[in-house]
Amino acid sequence: MMHRSWAVAAVLAAMLVVGGCESFKDAQGRGVSFRAYDSVRIEQVSIDPAAPQQQIRDLTEGFLQYNLLVSDLWLRGDEWNPDDFAAYLEEFVTTAGTLEGKQLKPAMTQEQYDKRSAERDAKLAPHLGKARGSRPLNLRVHITKVEFPSGVGQIVLGNKAEVRATVTAFDPGRPEPIGTAEIKSIQGIPGVPLLPYSMATRAALNAVFDQYTRKHVMELAQNLSREIADKLAEAKKK
């Protein structure tokens, strides 16, 4: 019986681990460098029209703009207005939604949002006066997959909530892409944090499987944007 419990725990623990993402590569599969560029301009963020939670598109774009602006590696790419995104984010996280006809709880209370917003504004403030870059890298993001598996799908099949995107970088003077990366964001079982293996094993034994909330939707978009920013930084440093 104990052996079976630990076997189940090992399966559940594996479900909590976030997978990696590809680096930017050229058409021949070789890694590319963005060292020659001083800024990133987001040309487009699109999403498969059949994907659930279409708001992930706007959330991903806003979080990506924020991550690029606060980065020490890049100058300002777009004339992005953080106040517009803050208003959109506030409305999204403090109100309820639906997922496949089921109610989604708000991501946080108004008080929680105000605290997070103040922290975000404090981090953003020193970067608002950044100069516009003169050698921009153009970026197109297409979200190809958004999936929120059921509790049975998560527990029995090992499925995870997931967002995938194809990210393509262009030089403004060239029509063909200079690099493409497949980026994904994975969310573990609702109610159970993504933990190191040893901790995840213990957590899995006593897991309470909750329902998705708008917090999970927000975090998927937030993590996707962070992964994109990290891969851009990786190529910038080459």
C-alpha positions, 0 to 999 in steps of 0.5 A: 500500500505504501509503495502504491502511495509513493508511486501515485505521489511520484506521478503527481509530483512530476505533474508539478514541474515546469518544462523548458522552452526553446532558444531563438534559432534561425531557419537552419536551426542554429542559435542566433544573437540579438547583440546588435539590437538595443531595443525590442518593438512588439509588432503584433501579439495574436492568438488562435481564434479557437483558443479559450480565454482570449484575454491571455493575448492582451495580458501577455502583451502587457506583461511582456511590455512591462518586462522589456521596459524594466530590463537593464538590457533594452532601451525603450522599444514602443511608446507603451502606456503602462497606465492603459494596461494597469486599467485593463489588468485591474478590471480583469483580476478583480472581476469574475469570468467564465471558463467553458461555462463555469464560473472563474473567481476573481484573481484577487481583491481590490485591496490585493490589486492595489498593493501589487500595483504599487509594487509594480509602479515602484519597480517601473518608475526608474525606467519610464524615462528611458530613451527610445532605441535606434536599433530595434528588434521587431517581434511577433508573438502568436499564441497557438495553444491555450488549454485548461484540462479538467481535474480528471485530465490532470490527475489521471493523465498528467495534463497541465494548464498550458499556453504555447506561443511561436515568437518570431524576431525580425530585423526591420530592414529584412522581410525574412525572420532572423530567429524563431522560438517556441515558448510555453507556460505551464500551470500546475494543479490548482491549489498546489504550488509548483515546487521542487521534486522533494517538496512536491512529492509530499504536497501531492500526497495531501493535495486538494484539487481546487477549481481554476480562477482568474489568477491561474489565467493571469499567471499563465500569461505572466509566465509566458511573457517572462519566458519570452523576455528571458529568451530574448535576454539569452540571445541578447547576451550571445 
